[in-house]
Amino acid sequence: MYKRVLILGGGFAGLEAAIFLRKAKFDVTLISDRDYFYIYPTSIWIPTGEAKFEDVSIPLKDLSDAHGFELIIDSVEEIYAKEKRVVCQNGEYSCDYLIIAIGSGKMEHKGSENFLSICGDPKESLAIKEQIDALIKKGSGKIAMGFGGNPKDPSNVRGGPAFEVLFNVHNQLKKLGIRDNFELTFFAPMEKPGQRMGKQALKMMDIFFKKLNIKTHFGKKIKAFESDGIIFEDDSKLESDFTMFIPAGNGHKVFQNSDLPLNEAGLIKINDYCEVVAEDGTLYEKTFAIGDSAALEGPDWRAKQGHIAEVMARNTAFNIEQIEKGGSERKGYKEHLNILCVMDSGDGAAFVYRNNKGGKMIPLPIIGHWLKKGWGWYCRNSKLGKIPRIPGM
């Protein structure tokens, strides 16, 4: 009889784990507080109207039917990892193997009600569109977009989408012939936002900002967000009619109601095989954490991305199968750490890659935009099993 695997979370990590464990014939239950899988990388086009909400979301019921896992829509409230027991709003669940993939929490900021995030609740993307549309109707305005960092865990940062949405808004305003009526500013508390992508990418981003007449505001910690701008540590103010900001991640609030070992940022400690491990090296037997829930180890430039979450998920499925078969082979995530993305600008894109040997950023005028569009189509249809998976994707 195949063992029961309980997966918490229906994002990139949780869904990928469910798909590959079902391929291995395990009895899989996935618990998600949303009834859809959200394709965050392509949600960047919702604010400018190039994509609709339904274009970047897939009903989890359709994915459950396609792959044969049990789906439960519920909110996780407590995790008892050592007991393989999870308490949700509407019930309790137990299992033989537990995989935690519910993502991370967000760093708190004073005045957070005064900004929206493209990497927050999916419905915020629609609210961003409403705000942008209102300013377009007005015909002018000041727009500020940026992201924050977490000194306790630098890997849990999402900077790319902030760049992408701002570039797409620039392109939208340009097409409408009203770009000169708007002041666009990119802001971040660190001195060199984007430096984890490498020196070349950092230089090219600076060229992009100057070429597109986008102002920058770097190197000052954020004190508070107000309805008409951002206040920094020296009490200076960046005026803004609309602010989009992506807070850095930290430990999910549910982790505080658990017996899980956490790092300084509140993320779950794991080894290379994604097994939850205590400070003394003791394993939490048959318990795994993947994706944004886990504390990644590795080089200073490491960053959490969807493709890394999926590598962790596939490895975890493989490792669980090996445990059940009594095999000794294991697969780790650390050798796969890299930064990989196609950064869209609305009228083109740039290919970004970073590993231990360095980083590169290659401009892809026009074709890059359609490459990312093509990836979105591939992501949707391959996850639904309508087209074959490309190895490694």
C-alpha positions in Angstrom: 0.0 0.0 0.0 1.4 3.4 -1.0 2.0 5.9 1.8 0.0 9.0 2.3 1.7 12.3 1.5 0.2 15.5 2.7 1.3 18.7 0.8 0.6 22.1 2.3 0.4 24.8 -0.4 -0.7 25.0 -4.0 2.0 27.2 -5.5 4.9 26.2 -7.7 6.5 24.0 -5.1 3.5 22.3 -3.7 1.9 21.6 -7.1 5.1 20.3 -8.6 5.6 17.9 -5.6 2.0 16.7 -6.1 2.5 16.0 -9.8 5.7 14.0 -9.4 4.6 12.1 -6.3 1.4 11.0 -8.2 3.7 9.8 -11.1 5.4 7.7 -8.5 1.9 6.3 -7.4 1.8 7.9 -4.0 -1.5 8.7 -2.3 -1.3 12.5 -2.4 -3.5 15.2 -0.6 -2.8 18.8 -1.3 -4.2 21.5 1.0 -4.4 25.1 -0.3 -6.2 28.2 0.9 -6.8 29.2 -2.7 -8.8 27.2 -5.2 -6.4 28.1 -8.1 -2.8 27.9 -9.0 -1.5 31.4 -9.8 1.3 32.0 -12.3 3.0 34.9 -10.6 5.7 35.5 -13.3 3.0 36.4 -15.9 0.8 38.4 -13.6 3.0 41.4 -14.4 0.8 42.0 -17.4 -2.4 42.4 -15.4 -1.8 46.0 -14.3 -1.3 47.1 -17.9 -4.3 45.1 -19.3 -2.2 42.8 -21.4 -3.4 39.8 -19.4 -6.6 39.0 -17.6 -6.7 37.3 -14.2 -8.0 34.1 -15.7 -5.0 34.1 -18.1 -2.6 33.6 -15.2 -4.6 31.3 -12.9 -5.6 27.6 -13.3 -8.3 26.1 -11.1 -6.7 23.6 -8.8 -9.7 21.3 -9.4 -8.6 21.0 -13.0 -5.1 20.2 -11.9 -6.4 17.7 -9.4 -8.4 15.9 -12.1 -5.5 15.9 -14.5 -3.0 14.3 -12.0 -5.2 12.4 -9.6 -4.3 14.0 -6.2 -6.9 14.8 -3.6 -7.6 18.5 -3.2 -8.7 20.2 0.0 -9.4 23.9 0.1 -8.7 25.0 3.7 -6.4 27.3 5.7 -3.5 25.8 7.7 -3.5 27.1 11.3 -1.0 24.8 13.2 1.7 22.3 12.1 2.8 19.4 14.4 5.6 18.1 12.2 6.9 15.4 14.6 3.4 14.0 14.8 2.8 14.4 11.0 -0.4 16.2 12.0 -1.8 19.5 10.6 -4.6 21.6 12.1 -6.7 23.6 9.5 -9.6 25.9 9.9 -12.1 23.2 9.0 -10.4 20.0 10.1 -7.3 18.0 11.1 -5.2 15.9 8.8 -2.4 13.3 9.4 0.0 11.6 7.0 3.0 9.4 6.5 5.0 12.1 4.8 4.6 15.9 5.2 5.7 18.5 2.7 5.4 22.2 3.7 5.2 24.5 0.8 2.8 27.3 2.0 5.3 30.1 1.0 6.6 32.8 3.3 5.2 35.7 5.2 6.0 39.4 4.4 8.1 41.9 6.3 5.8 44.4 8.0 6.0 48.1 7.1 4.3 51.1 8.7 1.6 52.3 6.5 1.4 49.1 4.4 -2.2 50.0 3.6 -0.8 52.7 1.3 0.8 50.4 -1.2 -0.1 47.4 -3.3 2.1 44.5 -4.3 2.3 42.5 -7.5 3.8 39.6 -5.4 1.1 39.7 -2.6 -2.5 38.5 -2.7 -3.2 37.7 -6.4 -6.3 40.0 -6.3 -4.0 43.0 -5.7 -2.9 42.8 -9.3 -6.4 43.9 -10.3 -6.3 46.8 -7.7 -3.0 47.9 -9.2 -4.6 48.0 -12.7 -7.5 50.1 -11.3 -5.0 52.6 -9.8 -2.9 52.8 -13.0 -6.1 53.2 -15.1 -7.3 56.0 -12.8 -4.1 58.0 -13.3 -4.2 57.4 -17.1 -7.7 58.8 -17.1 -6.5 61.8 -15.1 -3.7 62.2 -17.7 -0.7 62.7 -15.4 0.8 61.6 -12.1 3.7 60.3 -10.0 4.2 56.6 -9.8 6.7 54.9 -7.5 7.6 51.2 -7.6 10.2 49.2 -5.6 11.0 46.4 -3.3 12.5 45.8 0.1 15.1 43.4 1.7 15.4 41.2 4.7 18.8 41.5 6.4 18.1 38.2 8.3 17.6 36.3 5.0 18.7 38.1 1.8 17.5 35.3 -0.4 13.8 36.0 0.3 13.6 39.0 -2.0 11.4 39.6 -5.1 12.9 42.4 -7.1 12.4 41.4 -10.7 8.6 41.8 -10.9 9.0 45.4 -9.6 11.3 46.2 -12.5 9.0 44.5 -14.9 5.8 46.2 -13.9 7.4 49.6 -14.0 8.9 49.0 -17.4 5.6 47.8 -18.7 3.8 50.8 -17.3 6.4 53.0 -19.0 5.7 51.2 -22.3 1.9 51.5 -21.8 2.1 55.3 -21.2 4.4 55.7 -24.2 2.0 53.9 -26.5 -0.8 56.2 -25.2 1.4 59.3 -25.9 1.3 60.5 -22.4 4.6 59.3 -20.9 6.0 62.8 -20.6 3.1 63.7 -18.2 4.2 61.1 -15.7 7.1 60.9 -13.2 8.2 57.3 -12.8 10.5 56.4 -9.9 12.1 53.1 -8.9 13.1 52.9 -5.2 14.7 50.4 -2.8 16.4 50.7 0.6 19.6 49.0 -0.5 22.5 50.8 -2.3 22.5 48.6 -5.3 19.2 46.8 -5.9 19.6 44.0 -8.4 23.3 43.4 -7.6 22.7 39.7 -7.0 22.1 39.4 -10.8 25.8 40.4 -11.3 27.9 43.4 -12.2 26.9 43.4 -15.9 23.2 43.3 -15.1 23.6 46.1 -12.6 25.2 48.4 -15.2 22.5 47.5 -17.8 19.7 48.3 -15.3 21.2 51.7 -14.8 21.3 52.2 -18.6 17.7 51.2 -18.8 16.6 53.7 -16.1 18.4 56.6 -17.8 17.2 55.6 -21.3 13.5 55.4 -20.2 13.7 58.5 -18.0 12.9 56.6 -14.8 14.2 58.2 -11.6 15.8 56.2 -8.9 15.9 56.5 -5.1 18.3 54.0 -3.5 20.2 53.5 -0.3 17.8 54.9 2.4 15.8 52.7 4.7 12.0 53.0 4.5 10.4 54.6 7.5 6.8 54.6 6.5 4.4 54.6 3.6 1.8 57.4 3.3 -1.1 57.9 1.0 0.9 60.4 -1.1 4.4 59.0 -0.9 7.2 57.2 1.0 9.0 58.5 4.0 12.7 57.5 4.5 14.9 57.2 7.5 16.2 60.8 7.1 12.6 62.0 7.0 12.9 62.8 3.3 9.9 62.1 1.2 9.4 60.6 -2.3 6.0 61.9 -3.5 3.8 59.4 -5.2 0.2 59.3 -6.4 0.4 55.5 -6.5 2.9 53.2 -4.9 3.6 49.6 -5.7 6.0 47.8 -3.3 7.2 44.2 -2.9 8.1 43.5 0.8 10.8 41.0 1.4 9.7 37.6 2.8 10.1 36.2 6.2 8.6 33.2 8.1 5.0 32.4 7.5 2.9 33.2 10.6 1.7 29.6 10.7 5.2 28.5 11.5 5.0 30.2 14.9 2.2 27.8 15.7 4.4 24.7 15.0 7.2 22.6 16.4 9.3 23.4 13.3 13.0 24.5 13.6 13.3 28.0 12.3 16.1 30.3 11.3 16.5 33.9 12.4 14.1 35.0 9.7 11.5 32.5 10.8 12.0 30.1 7.8 12.2 26.4 8.1 15.6 24.9 8.5 16.4 22.1 6.0 19.4 20.1 4.6 20.4 19.8 1.0 17.7 17.1 0.5 14.9 19.4 1.7 14.5 17.4 4.9 13.6 19.4 7.9 16.5 19.4 10.3 17.0 20.6 13.9 19.9 22.8 15.1 21.7 19.7 16.3 21.4 18.0 12.9 18.5 15.7 14.0 16.1 15.0 11.2 12.4 15.5 11.5 11.6 12.1 10.0 9.7 12.2 6.7 9.1 15.9 6.9 10.2 18.3 4.1 10.1 22.0 3.4 10.4 23.4 -0.1 10.1 26.7 -2.0 9.7 30.0 -0.1 8.9 28.2 3.2 12.5 26.8 3.4 15.6 28.6 4.5 18.0 28.2 1.6 21.7 27.9 2.1 24.3 28.9 -0.4 26.1 31.9 -1.9 25.3 35.4 -1.0 23.5 36.1 -4.3 21.1 33.1 -3.9 17.5 34.0 -4.6 14.2 32.2 -4.3 12.5 31.7 -7.7 9.8 29.4 -9.1 12.2 27.2 -10.9 14.3 26.6 -7.8 11.1 25.7 -5.9 10.2 23.2 -8.6 13.7 21.6 -8.5 13.2 21.2 -4.7 9.8 19.7 -5.3 11.0 17.2 -7.9 14.0 16.2 -5.7 11.7 15.7 -2.7 9.4 13.5 -4.7 12.5 11.5 -5.8 13.9 11.3 -2.3 10.6 10.1 -0.8 10.4 7.4 -3.4 14.0 6.3 -2.5 13.1 6.2 1.2 10.2 4.0 0.5 12.2 1.7 -1.7 15.0 1.5 0.8 17.4 3.2 -1.6 20.4 5.3 -0.6 20.5 7.8 -3.5 19.4 11.3 -2.8 19.1 14.5 -4.8 20.0 17.9 -3.4 19.0 21.5 -4.4 22.2 23.4 -3.7 24.0 22.3 -7.0 21.0 23.8 -8.9 21.1 27.2 -7.3 21.1 30.0 -9.9 19.2 33.1 -10.9 17.3 32.6 -14.2 14.6 34.9 -15.6 13.4 36.7 -18.7 12.8 40.2 -17.4 10.0 41.7 -19.5 9.7 45.4 -20.5 6.5 45.3 -22.5 8.2 45.8 -25.8 11.0 43.4 -25.3 12.9 41.7 -22.5 16.3 40.8 -21.1 17.7 37.3 -20.4 19.2 37.2 -16.9 21.4 34.4 -15.6 23.7 34.1 -12.6 25.7 31.3 -11.1 28.9 30.9 -9.1 30.9 31.9 -12.2 29.2 35.2 -12.6 26.2 36.8 -14.2 25.0 38.0 -17.6 22.2 40.1 -18.9 21.4 39.8 -22.6 18.9 42.2 -24.2 16.2 40.6 -26.3 14.3 43.4 -28.1 10.8 42.4 -29.2 11.4 38.6 -29.2 12.0 38.5 -25.5 8.5 39.7 -24.7 7.0 36.9 -26.9 9.4 34.3 -25.4 8.0 35.1 -21.9 4.4 35.0 -23.3 5.3 31.6 -24.8 6.5 30.4 -21.5 3.2 31.4 -19.9 1.3 29.3 -22.4 3.7 26.4 -21.8 3.4 26.6 -18.1 -0.4 26.5 -18.2 -0.7 23.7 -20.7 2.2 21.5 -19.4 0.9 21.6 -15.9 -2.6 20.6 -17.1 -0.9 17.7 -19.0 -2.1 18.9 -22.3 1.4 19.1 -23.8 4.6 17.2 -22.8 7.0 18.6 -20.2 10.3 19.9 -21.5 13.0 18.1 -19.4 14.2 20.4 -16.6 11.2 22.8 -17.0 
